[in-house]
Amino acid sequence: MLGAVLLVTLPIVTITGLLSYIAYGPQFGQAIPGDVGFLKLPTFDWPTDPSWLYRLTQGLHVGLGLVLIPVVLAKLWSVIPRFFSWPPFRSPAQLLERISLIMLVGGALFEIVTGVLNIQYDYIFGFSFYTAHYYGAWVFIAGFAVHVAIKLPRMWRGLRSRSMREVLRTSRADTEPEPHEPDGLAAADPAEPTVSRRGALALVGGGALFVAVLTAGQTIGGWTRHAALLLPRGRDAGDGPNGFPVNRTAAAARITPEITGPAWRLTLLGGPVPVQLDRAALLAMPQHTAVLPIACVEGWSTVQTWTGVPLRDLAALTGQADRGPARVFSIERFGAFNRAVLAANQVAHPDSLLALRVNGVDLSLDHGFPARVIVPALPGVHNTKWVGTIDFAAGGDR
């Protein structure tokens, strides 16, 4: 049963993780790692519809990955005796199984540990999380594929050997061990049972449900957020229209009111001459309002109502109305993600905004005042804050 659950759910975690890499736009050189050699994925412009797409995929990746930790640990517990059998292999087929097991277990534990540390912003491992997590995923995928091919027939026989209804009705007193097999998991002389099969399933399922309660609120939001004890940015994001999570504060980015005040100008490139607009000029342009989420790679997300100037209207000011992609630069000078490339479909979407206001009020400094980008289904880190320049002609070449 544990194997069957992981067979269905681990591919979901894996695929959504790879989709997150594609969403970062590796074709524009802004995904980490950059050059992945033969492990390069087929890339495409990440869709802008539905607007909650990245919220869904990354929420599944992080949330389901956390929920499966009790299942993975229980599965490892069930096969621990086989890890120490001697000799370690008796045939080439068994050697292949052993190698796949090392890749599977090692890859899974590495992805879990580094993933949990990443969503808590605890980088104690001293190397690039994104690079290691990407290559670790492929180690796991290779081990998973080989292990499934070897073990699928046995899992199928095991599922058919007992009625699930019968298992759920059997108490501990009536629990009997599996018959011993030389290469099986049951001991030759097992002790008396300390838990029934239904008790073991309930324990693992209850653990997974408990983790779900502790984490789901970071993606679902609303009242469920108060139950999300493991949120990296806390359960209480403050009060008022700007009271929602902040991943990088103005103080951390060294953004001060002096550089975002009256002297601030937005520079638009791509036309014959640069176009400069102050905030009053932007507010005088036709405004568009959209309800859009921000979803971060760490799994948390929030939905707010944004108001600002459509990016395609700004592109039209430079004469680039029918072109893309565009590169956005922040006035922040010290961050690793102080610029982003937006694909042509992201620039052209009617809800893609240079946001000036949120929930009916001006953006706070922490949320990107005087202006920030907000694009449907875009990973949160590329919704650049404190925008200073947008180049509608440079695209990915600059």
Contacts in CASP RR format, 6 or more apart in sequence:
PFRMAT RR
TARGET T0000
AUTHOR 0000-0000-0000
METHOD contacts of the structure
MODEL  1
MLGAVLLVTLPIVTITGLLSYIAYGPQFGQAIPGDVGFLKLPTFDWPTDP
SWLYRLTQGLHVGLGLVLIPVVLAKLWSVIPRFFSWPPFRSPAQLLERIS
LIMLVGGALFEIVTGVLNIQYDYIFGFSFYTAHYYGAWVFIAGFAVHVAI
KLPRMWRGLRSRSMREVLRTSRADTEPEPHEPDGLAAADPAEPTVSRRGA
LALVGGGALFVAVLTAGQTIGGWTRHAALLLPRGRDAGDGPNGFPVNRTA
AAARITPEITGPAWRLTLLGGPVPVQLDRAALLAMPQHTAVLPIACVEGW
STVQTWTGVPLRDLAALTGQADRGPARVFSIERFGAFNRAVLAANQVAHP
DSLLALRVNGVDLSLDHGFPARVIVPALPGVHNTKWVGTIDFAAGGDR
1 159 0 8 1.000
1 201 0 8 1.000
2 71 0 8 1.000
2 74 0 8 1.000
2 75 0 8 1.000
2 78 0 8 1.000
2 204 0 8 1.000
3 75 0 8 1.000
3 155 0 8 1.000
4 155 0 8 1.000
4 159 0 8 1.000
5 68 0 8 1.000
5 71 0 8 1.000
6 68 0 8 1.000
6 71 0 8 1.000
6 72 0 8 1.000
6 75 0 8 1.000
7 148 0 8 1.000
7 152 0 8 1.000
7 155 0 8 1.000
9 64 0 8 1.000
9 68 0 8 1.000
9 71 0 8 1.000
10 68 0 8 1.000
10 108 0 8 1.000
10 144 0 8 1.000
12 60 0 8 1.000
12 64 0 8 1.000
13 60 0 8 1.000
13 61 0 8 1.000
13 64 0 8 1.000
13 65 0 8 1.000
13 68 0 8 1.000
14 137 0 8 1.000
14 140 0 8 1.000
14 141 0 8 1.000
14 144 0 8 1.000
16 57 0 8 1.000
16 58 0 8 1.000
16 59 0 8 1.000
16 60 0 8 1.000
16 61 0 8 1.000
16 64 0 8 1.000
17 57 0 8 1.000
17 58 0 8 1.000
17 61 0 8 1.000
17 137 0 8 1.000
18 41 0 8 1.000
18 137 0 8 1.000
19 57 0 8 1.000
19 61 0 8 1.000
20 54 0 8 1.000
20 57 0 8 1.000
20 58 0 8 1.000
20 61 0 8 1.000
20 297 0 8 1.000
20 379 0 8 1.000
21 31 0 8 1.000
21 41 0 8 1.000
21 134 0 8 1.000
22 31 0 8 1.000
22 41 0 8 1.000
22 43 0 8 1.000
22 44 0 8 1.000
22 46 0 8 1.000
23 46 0 8 1.000
23 54 0 8 1.000
23 57 0 8 1.000
23 377 0 8 1.000
23 378 0 8 1.000
23 379 0 8 1.000
24 30 0 8 1.000
24 31 0 8 1.000
24 32 0 8 1.000
24 379 0 8 1.000
24 382 0 8 1.000
25 31 0 8 1.000
25 43 0 8 1.000
25 46 0 8 1.000
25 341 0 8 1.000
25 343 0 8 1.000
26 34 0 8 1.000
26 40 0 8 1.000
26 41 0 8 1.000
26 43 0 8 1.000
27 43 0 8 1.000
28 325 0 8 1.000
28 341 0 8 1.000
28 343 0 8 1.000
28 395 0 8 1.000
28 396 0 8 1.000
29 341 0 8 1.000
29 396 0 8 1.000
30 340 0 8 1.000
30 341 0 8 1.000
30 382 0 8 1.000
32 128 0 8 1.000
32 130 0 8 1.000
32 131 0 8 1.000
32 134 0 8 1.000
33 128 0 8 1.000
33 130 0 8 1.000
33 131 0 8 1.000
33 134 0 8 1.000
33 135 0 8 1.000
36 134 0 8 1.000
36 135 0 8 1.000
39 134 0 8 1.000
39 135 0 8 1.000
39 138 0 8 1.000
45 343 0 8 1.000
45 344 0 8 1.000
45 345 0 8 1.000
45 346 0 8 1.000
46 53 0 8 1.000
46 54 0 8 1.000
46 343 0 8 1.000
46 346 0 8 1.000
46 377 0 8 1.000
46 378 0 8 1.000
47 53 0 8 1.000
47 345 0 8 1.000
47 377 0 8 1.000
48 345 0 8 1.000
48 346 0 8 1.000
48 349 0 8 1.000
48 351 0 8 1.000
48 352 0 8 1.000
48 375 0 8 1.000
48 376 0 8 1.000
48 377 0 8 1.000
48 378 0 8 1.000
49 349 0 8 1.000
49 376 0 8 1.000
49 377 0 8 1.000
50 376 0 8 1.000
50 377 0 8 1.000
51 290 0 8 1.000
51 292 0 8 1.000
51 293 0 8 1.000
51 351 0 8 1.000
51 376 0 8 1.000
51 377 0 8 1.000
52 293 0 8 1.000
52 295 0 8 1.000
52 377 0 8 1.000
53 376 0 8 1.000
53 377 0 8 1.000
54 293 0 8 1.000
54 295 0 8 1.000
54 377 0 8 1.000
54 378 0 8 1.000
54 379 0 8 1.000
54 380 0 8 1.000
55 219 0 8 1.000
55 293 0 8 1.000
55 295 0 8 1.000
55 301 0 8 1.000
55 377 0 8 1.000
58 295 0 8 1.000
58 296 0 8 1.000
58 297 0 8 1.000
58 299 0 8 1.000
58 301 0 8 1.000
58 379 0 8 1.000
59 219 0 8 1.000
59 295 0 8 1.000
59 299 0 8 1.000
59 301 0 8 1.000
61 299 0 8 1.000
62 119 0 8 1.000
62 215 0 8 1.000
62 219 0 8 1.000
62 298 0 8 1.000
62 299 0 8 1.000
63 212 0 8 1.000
63 215 0 8 1.000
63 216 0 8 1.000
63 219 0 8 1.000
63 299 0 8 1.000
65 112 0 8 1.000
66 116 0 8 1.000
66 211 0 8 1.000
66 212 0 8 1.000
66 215 0 8 1.000
66 230 0 8 1.000
67 208 0 8 1.000
67 211 0 8 1.000
67 212 0 8 1.000
67 215 0 8 1.000
68 208 0 8 1.000
69 112 0 8 1.000
69 208 0 8 1.000
69 211 0 8 1.000
70 204 0 8 1.000
70 205 0 8 1.000
70 206 0 8 1.000
70 207 0 8 1.000
70 208 0 8 1.000
70 211 0 8 1.000
71 204 0 8 1.000
71 205 0 8 1.000
71 208 0 8 1.000
72 108 0 8 1.000
72 112 0 8 1.000
74 200 0 8 1.000
74 203 0 8 1.000
74 204 0 8 1.000
76 105 0 8 1.000
78 185 0 8 1.000
79 185 0 8 1.000
81 185 0 8 1.000
81 187 0 8 1.000
82 184 0 8 1.000
82 185 0 8 1.000
83 101 0 8 1.000
88 98 0 8 1.000
89 95 0 8 1.000
89 97 0 8 1.000
89 98 0 8 1.000
93 150 0 8 1.000
96 146 0 8 1.000
96 150 0 8 1.000
97 146 0 8 1.000
97 147 0 8 1.000
97 150 0 8 1.000
99 146 0 8 1.000
100 142 0 8 1.000
100 143 0 8 1.000
100 146 0 8 1.000
100 147 0 8 1.000
100 150 0 8 1.000
101 143 0 8 1.000
101 147 0 8 1.000
103 139 0 8 1.000
103 140 0 8 1.000
103 142 0 8 1.000
103 143 0 8 1.000
103 146 0 8 1.000
104 140 0 8 1.000
104 143 0 8 1.000
104 144 0 8 1.000
104 146 0 8 1.000
104 147 0 8 1.000
106 139 0 8 1.000
106 140 0 8 1.000
107 136 0 8 1.000
107 139 0 8 1.000
107 140 0 8 1.000
107 143 0 8 1.000
108 140 0 8 1.000
110 132 0 8 1.000
110 136 0 8 1.000
110 139 0 8 1.000
110 140 0 8 1.000
111 133 0 8 1.000
111 136 0 8 1.000
111 137 0 8 1.000
111 140 0 8 1.000
114 125 0 8 1.000
114 129 0 8 1.000
114 132 0 8 1.000
114 133 0 8 1.000
115 129 0 8 1.000
115 133 0 8 1.000
117 123 0 8 1.000
117 124 0 8 1.000
117 125 0 8 1.000
117 129 0 8 1.000
118 129 0 8 1.000
118 133 0 8 1.000
118 297 0 8 1.000
118 298 0 8 1.000
119 230 0 8 1.000
119 232 0 8 1.000
119 298 0 8 1.000
119 299 0 8 1.000
120 230 0 8 1.000
120 232 0 8 1.000
121 232 0 8 1.000
121 298 0 8 1.000
123 129 0 8 1.000
125 132 0 8 1.000
167 197 0 8 1.000
167 198 0 8 1.000
167 201 0 8 1.000
168 198 0 8 1.000
168 201 0 8 1.000
169 198 0 8 1.000
170 196 0 8 1.000
170 197 0 8 1.000
170 198 0 8 1.000
171 196 0 8 1.000
172 193 0 8 1.000
172 194 0 8 1.000
172 195 0 8 1.000
172 196 0 8 1.000
172 199 0 8 1.000
174 196 0 8 1.000
175 193 0 8 1.000
175 195 0 8 1.000
175 196 0 8 1.000
175 197 0 8 1.000
177 186 0 8 1.000
177 187 0 8 1.000
177 190 0 8 1.000
177 193 0 8 1.000
178 184 0 8 1.000
178 185 0 8 1.000
178 186 0 8 1.000
179 186 0 8 1.000
180 186 0 8 1.000
180 187 0 8 1.000
180 188 0 8 1.000
195 203 0 8 1.000
213 227 0 8 1.000
214 227 0 8 1.000
214 228 0 8 1.000
214 229 0 8 1.000
214 230 0 8 1.000
215 228 0 8 1.000
215 230 0 8 1.000
216 224 0 8 1.000
216 227 0 8 1.000
216 228 0 8 1.000
217 224 0 8 1.000
217 225 0 8 1.000
217 227 0 8 1.000
217 228 0 8 1.000
217 231 0 8 1.000
218 225 0 8 1.000
218 228 0 8 1.000
218 230 0 8 1.000
218 231 0 8 1.000
218 299 0 8 1.000
218 300 0 8 1.000
218 301 0 8 1.000
219 295 0 8 1.000
219 299 0 8 1.000
219 300 0 8 1.000
219 301 0 8 1.000
221 301 0 8 1.000
221 302 0 8 1.000
225 231 0 8 1.000
225 235 0 8 1.000
226 235 0 8 1.000
228 235 0 8 1.000
229 235 0 8 1.000
231 300 0 8 1.000
232 298 0 8 1.000
232 300 0 8 1.000
233 245 0 8 1.000
233 246 0 8 1.000
233 247 0 8 1.000
233 300 0 8 1.000
234 245 0 8 1.000
237 243 0 8 1.000
237 244 0 8 1.000
237 245 0 8 1.000
237 246 0 8 1.000
237 302 0 8 1.000
240 359 0 8 1.000
241 358 0 8 1.000
241 359 0 8 1.000
241 360 0 8 1.000
241 361 0 8 1.000
242 358 0 8 1.000
242 359 0 8 1.000
242 361 0 8 1.000
242 363 0 8 1.000
242 364 0 8 1.000
242 366 0 8 1.000
242 367 0 8 1.000
244 302 0 8 1.000
244 304 0 8 1.000
244 367 0 8 1.000
245 300 0 8 1.000
245 302 0 8 1.000
246 366 0 8 1.000
246 367 0 8 1.000
247 296 0 8 1.000
247 298 0 8 1.000
247 380 0 8 1.000
247 381 0 8 1.000
248 335 0 8 1.000
248 385 0 8 1.000
249 366 0 8 1.000
250 256 0 8 1.000
250 365 0 8 1.000
250 366 0 8 1.000
250 368 0 8 1.000
250 386 0 8 1.000
253 330 0 8 1.000
253 332 0 8 1.000
253 334 0 8 1.000
253 335 0 8 1.000
253 338 0 8 1.000
253 385 0 8 1.000
253 386 0 8 1.000
254 332 0 8 1.000
254 333 0 8 1.000
254 334 0 8 1.000
255 331 0 8 1.000
255 332 0 8 1.000
255 365 0 8 1.000
255 368 0 8 1.000
255 386 0 8 1.000
257 365 0 8 1.000
259 331 0 8 1.000
260 331 0 8 1.000
260 365 0 8 1.000
260 369 0 8 1.000
260 370 0 8 1.000
260 386 0 8 1.000
261 370 0 8 1.000
262 278 0 8 1.000
264 278 0 8 1.000
264 279 0 8 1.000
264 331 0 8 1.000
264 370 0 8 1.000
264 388 0 8 1.000
265 276 0 8 1.000
265 277 0 8 1.000
265 278 0 8 1.000
265 388 0 8 1.000
266 276 0 8 1.000
266 277 0 8 1.000
266 278 0 8 1.000
266 282 0 8 1.000
266 354 0 8 1.000
266 371 0 8 1.000
266 387 0 8 1.000
266 388 0 8 1.000
266 389 0 8 1.000
266 390 0 8 1.000
267 274 0 8 1.000
267 275 0 8 1.000
267 276 0 8 1.000
267 388 0 8 1.000
267 389 0 8 1.000
267 390 0 8 1.000
268 274 0 8 1.000
268 275 0 8 1.000
268 276 0 8 1.000
268 277 0 8 1.000
268 314 0 8 1.000
268 317 0 8 1.000
268 318 0 8 1.000
268 389 0 8 1.000
268 390 0 8 1.000
268 392 0 8 1.000
269 318 0 8 1.000
269 389 0 8 1.000
269 390 0 8 1.000
269 391 0 8 1.000
269 392 0 8 1.000
269 393 0 8 1.000
269 394 0 8 1.000
270 318 0 8 1.000
270 319 0 8 1.000
270 320 0 8 1.000
270 391 0 8 1.000
270 392 0 8 1.000
270 393 0 8 1.000
270 394 0 8 1.000
271 318 0 8 1.000
271 319 0 8 1.000
271 320 0 8 1.000
271 392 0 8 1.000
271 393 0 8 1.000
275 317 0 8 1.000
275 318 0 8 1.000
279 356 0 8 1.000
279 370 0 8 1.000
279 371 0 8 1.000
282 308 0 8 1.000
282 309 0 8 1.000
282 354 0 8 1.000
282 356 0 8 1.000
282 371 0 8 1.000
283 356 0 8 1.000
285 309 0 8 1.000
285 313 0 8 1.000
286 309 0 8 1.000
286 313 0 8 1.000
287 307 0 8 1.000
287 308 0 8 1.000
287 309 0 8 1.000
287 356 0 8 1.000
288 307 0 8 1.000
288 308 0 8 1.000
288 309 0 8 1.000
288 310 0 8 1.000
288 350 0 8 1.000
288 351 0 8 1.000
288 353 0 8 1.000
289 305 0 8 1.000
289 306 0 8 1.000
289 307 0 8 1.000
289 308 0 8 1.000
290 305 0 8 1.000
290 306 0 8 1.000
290 351 0 8 1.000
290 353 0 8 1.000
290 374 0 8 1.000
290 376 0 8 1.000
291 303 0 8 1.000
291 304 0 8 1.000
291 305 0 8 1.000
291 306 0 8 1.000
292 303 0 8 1.000
292 304 0 8 1.000
292 306 0 8 1.000
292 351 0 8 1.000
292 374 0 8 1.000
292 375 0 8 1.000
292 376 0 8 1.000
293 301 0 8 1.000
293 302 0 8 1.000
293 303 0 8 1.000
293 304 0 8 1.000
294 301 0 8 1.000
294 302 0 8 1.000
294 304 0 8 1.000
294 374 0 8 1.000
294 380 0 8 1.000
294 383 0 8 1.000
295 301 0 8 1.000
295 379 0 8 1.000
295 380 0 8 1.000
296 379 0 8 1.000
296 380 0 8 1.000
296 381 0 8 1.000
297 379 0 8 1.000
297 380 0 8 1.000
297 381 0 8 1.000
304 358 0 8 1.000
304 359 0 8 1.000
305 358 0 8 1.000
305 359 0 8 1.000
305 360 0 8 1.000
306 353 0 8 1.000
306 355 0 8 1.000
306 357 0 8 1.000
306 358 0 8 1.000
306 374 0 8 1.000
307 353 0 8 1.000
307 355 0 8 1.000
307 356 0 8 1.000
307 357 0 8 1.000
307 358 0 8 1.000
307 360 0 8 1.000
308 353 0 8 1.000
308 354 0 8 1.000
308 355 0 8 1.000
308 356 0 8 1.000
308 357 0 8 1.000
309 353 0 8 1.000
309 354 0 8 1.000
309 356 0 8 1.000
310 350 0 8 1.000
310 351 0 8 1.000
310 352 0 8 1.000
310 353 0 8 1.000
310 354 0 8 1.000
311 326 0 8 1.000
311 342 0 8 1.000
311 346 0 8 1.000
311 347 0 8 1.000
311 349 0 8 1.000
311 352 0 8 1.000
311 353 0 8 1.000
311 354 0 8 1.000
311 373 0 8 1.000
311 375 0 8 1.000
311 390 0 8 1.000
312 321 0 8 1.000
312 347 0 8 1.000
312 348 0 8 1.000
312 349 0 8 1.000
312 350 0 8 1.000
312 352 0 8 1.000
314 354 0 8 1.000
314 390 0 8 1.000
314 392 0 8 1.000
315 321 0 8 1.000
315 323 0 8 1.000
315 324 0 8 1.000
315 326 0 8 1.000
315 347 0 8 1.000
315 392 0 8 1.000
318 392 0 8 1.000
318 393 0 8 1.000
319 392 0 8 1.000
320 326 0 8 1.000
320 392 0 8 1.000
320 393 0 8 1.000
323 344 0 8 1.000
323 392 0 8 1.000
323 393 0 8 1.000
324 342 0 8 1.000
324 343 0 8 1.000
324 344 0 8 1.000
324 347 0 8 1.000
324 348 0 8 1.000
324 392 0 8 1.000
324 395 0 8 1.000
325 341 0 8 1.000
325 342 0 8 1.000
325 343 0 8 1.000
325 344 0 8 1.000
325 346 0 8 1.000
325 347 0 8 1.000
325 395 0 8 1.000
325 396 0 8 1.000
326 341 0 8 1.000
326 342 0 8 1.000
326 347 0 8 1.000
326 390 0 8 1.000
326 391 0 8 1.000
326 392 0 8 1.000
326 394 0 8 1.000
326 395 0 8 1.000
327 339 0 8 1.000
327 340 0 8 1.000
327 341 0 8 1.000
327 342 0 8 1.000
327 390 0 8 1.000
327 391 0 8 1.000
327 394 0 8 1.000
327 395 0 8 1.000
327 396 0 8 1.000
327 398 0 8 1.000
328 339 0 8 1.000
328 340 0 8 1.000
328 341 0 8 1.000
328 342 0 8 1.000
328 373 0 8 1.000
328 384 0 8 1.000
328 387 0 8 1.000
328 389 0 8 1.000
328 390 0 8 1.000
328 391 0 8 1.000
329 338 0 8 1.000
329 339 0 8 1.000
329 384 0 8 1.000
329 387 0 8 1.000
329 388 0 8 1.000
329 389 0 8 1.000
329 390 0 8 1.000
329 391 0 8 1.000
330 338 0 8 1.000
330 339 0 8 1.000
330 384 0 8 1.000
330 385 0 8 1.000
330 386 0 8 1.000
330 387 0 8 1.000
330 388 0 8 1.000
331 386 0 8 1.000
331 387 0 8 1.000
331 388 0 8 1.000
332 338 0 8 1.000
332 385 0 8 1.000
332 386 0 8 1.000
337 381 0 8 1.000
337 382 0 8 1.000
337 384 0 8 1.000
338 384 0 8 1.000
339 384 0 8 1.000
340 373 0 8 1.000
340 381 0 8 1.000
340 382 0 8 1.000
340 383 0 8 1.000
340 384 0 8 1.000
341 395 0 8 1.000
341 396 0 8 1.000
342 352 0 8 1.000
342 373 0 8 1.000
342 375 0 8 1.000
342 378 0 8 1.000
342 382 0 8 1.000
346 352 0 8 1.000
346 375 0 8 1.000
346 376 0 8 1.000
346 378 0 8 1.000
347 392 0 8 1.000
349 375 0 8 1.000
349 376 0 8 1.000
351 375 0 8 1.000
351 376 0 8 1.000
352 373 0 8 1.000
352 374 0 8 1.000
352 375 0 8 1.000
352 376 0 8 1.000
353 373 0 8 1.000
353 374 0 8 1.000
353 375 0 8 1.000
354 371 0 8 1.000
354 372 0 8 1.000
354 373 0 8 1.000
354 387 0 8 1.000
354 390 0 8 1.000
355 363 0 8 1.000
355 371 0 8 1.000
355 372 0 8 1.000
355 373 0 8 1.000
355 374 0 8 1.000
356 362 0 8 1.000
356 363 0 8 1.000
356 370 0 8 1.000
356 371 0 8 1.000
357 363 0 8 1.000
358 367 0 8 1.000
362 369 0 8 1.000
363 369 0 8 1.000
363 370 0 8 1.000
363 371 0 8 1.000
363 372 0 8 1.000
367 385 0 8 1.000
368 385 0 8 1.000
368 386 0 8 1.000
369 386 0 8 1.000
370 386 0 8 1.000
371 386 0 8 1.000
371 387 0 8 1.000
371 388 0 8 1.000
372 383 0 8 1.000
372 384 0 8 1.000
372 385 0 8 1.000
372 386 0 8 1.000
372 387 0 8 1.000
373 382 0 8 1.000
373 383 0 8 1.000
373 384 0 8 1.000
373 385 0 8 1.000
373 387 0 8 1.000
374 383 0 8 1.000
375 382 0 8 1.000
375 383 0 8 1.000
391 398 0 8 1.000
END
